[in-house]
Amino acid sequence: MADEELHSMGRILDVVDLHKSFGTLEVIKGVSFGLDHKERLVLMGPSGSGKSTLVRCLNWIEPPTSGRIVFDGREVEPGACDIRKLREDIGMVFQQFNVFPHLTALQNVALGPIVVKKLPRADAEAEAQELLAKVGLAHRADHKPGQMSGGEQQRVAIARALAMHPKLMLFDEPTSSIDVELIHEVLDVMVKLADEGMTMIVVTHEMGFAKEVADRVVFMDQGLIIETGTPAEVFEHPQQERTRNFLSKVHLA
Amino acid sequence: MAIDFRLIWEKLPFLLGGAWTTFSLTCVSMVFATVAGLIVGLLNMFGGKVLGTITRVYIEAVRGTPALLLILIVYYALPRIGLNFPQFPAAAVSLAVCYAAYIAEVFRSAVESIPMGQTEAAYSLGMSRTQSLRYIILPQTFRRVLPPLANEFAALIKDTSLVAFISMEDLLFRSKMVSAATYDYFSPLVGAALIYLVMTLPIMQWSRSLEKKVD
């Protein structure tokens, strides 16, 4: 554990002057930030502000146009480091769940370790069963996503990401496609992860979650970071007009 | 003009012999067309620029010309350059080459109908492109591909009638032989129609039930 303590002191992620364009449209216009081990960062901002794209650049699902990403001491760029190895260490949870519909919950969770880490099937499935229990879905192991609610599918997706033992978890609007009455199922799991010390970047508009869990809130607009601070600072005393504007709309919603 | 059912009944064994040719030709062509179509479709999507272009040219060339033309080329033109095919293989090769192009498109549209998020989820776990194709995309594709493949099979049953042009005794050709011998142009053709329907209707029905399952 001493080793882990040492790590927890250090940086896990540094993003320097990141840009991303789709054709002529620049979506991220020079974003820099850093993240420590075990830190929980919540990204907020109006739609089109580039927060989802930013998160998707971090594991190269969306290759950035320019800028530097340093993850866990490795410079991230094709050639300098194996993108696939990077992705093994960064878990991702999507707005649309993206669970594999042809596989059971258990198979969804066990597939990554079996295919990517070459873990024996029995071992992978035993751990998958534990992870499903952790997200409250032990009884759904043999069900396919089509038979599950959105909240259940998203929890399978979280277990699937955890199965790779990631050092960082990215959540891209994890509750935006889920029925209101089921959102807490997913948030509860995320809070539990945070309590266990998982390093997380979460794109969400869930103020309650941000207040409870986030060490830092980053507010983005039009491809730039506008404001950053603790939840209390950003929510109670926003410095920027655009932040105030956005927060008043979120409060109304 | 009445339909002479007694004549149909009397000539039924002869017609069924033709139907067997139709059916076996369909099955052989379909197997080759499906395998080739899968390969062509995958090369078209993932084979890179050169193979992508070659397969695209092939697909469009075949889709833009009549199947009959292909059959005539294989059976009558290729022997002139020393490539001789007996009737059945000539017919099977032409139909397979023709249907492989359509089936390649079936596979392509099925792969493209899988949401991008599936590939992204596979990548986010650290899978390679090959792994994501093998474990995530293709298994989902095969379900979606069955109903349109069944439709292609039914269409192929009907298109085998083109082999009459190279004098193969399939169902349609034999019904015309009966007509020629009896001067009854109605009954044998109606008989052939009924036999075609016996072959195609169950397949189309099966395709529809598969479609419901996929949804």
Chai-1 contact restraints between the chains, C-beta under 6 A:
chainA,res_idxA,chainB,res_idxB,connection_type,confidence,min_distance_angstrom,max_distance_angstrom,comment,restraint_id
A,I61,B,E120,contact,1.0,0.0,6.0,A-B,restraint_1
A,R84,B,G126,contact,1.0,0.0,6.0,A-B,restraint_2
A,R87,B,S124,contact,1.0,0.0,6.0,A-B,restraint_3
A,R87,B,G126,contact,1.0,0.0,6.0,A-B,restraint_4
A,E88,B,G126,contact,1.0,0.0,6.0,A-B,restraint_5
A,M92,B,S124,contact,1.0,0.0,6.0,A-B,restraint_6
A,F94,B,G117,contact,1.0,0.0,6.0,A-B,restraint_7
A,Q96,B,G117,contact,1.0,0.0,6.0,A-B,restraint_8
A,N98,B,G117,contact,1.0,0.0,6.0,A-B,restraint_9
A,N98,B,A121,contact,1.0,0.0,6.0,A-B,restraint_10
A,F100,B,I136,contact,1.0,0.0,6.0,A-B,restraint_11
A,H102,B,P139,contact,1.0,0.0,6.0,A-B,restraint_12
A,H102,B,Q140,contact,1.0,0.0,6.0,A-B,restraint_13
A,G112,B,L125,contact,1.0,0.0,6.0,A-B,restraint_14
A,V115,B,Q131,contact,1.0,0.0,6.0,A-B,restraint_15
A,V115,B,Y135,contact,1.0,0.0,6.0,A-B,restraint_16
A,V116,B,L125,contact,1.0,0.0,6.0,A-B,restraint_17
A,V116,B,G126,contact,1.0,0.0,6.0,A-B,restraint_18
A,V116,B,M127,contact,1.0,0.0,6.0,A-B,restraint_19
A,M164,B,L125,contact,1.0,0.0,6.0,A-B,restraint_20
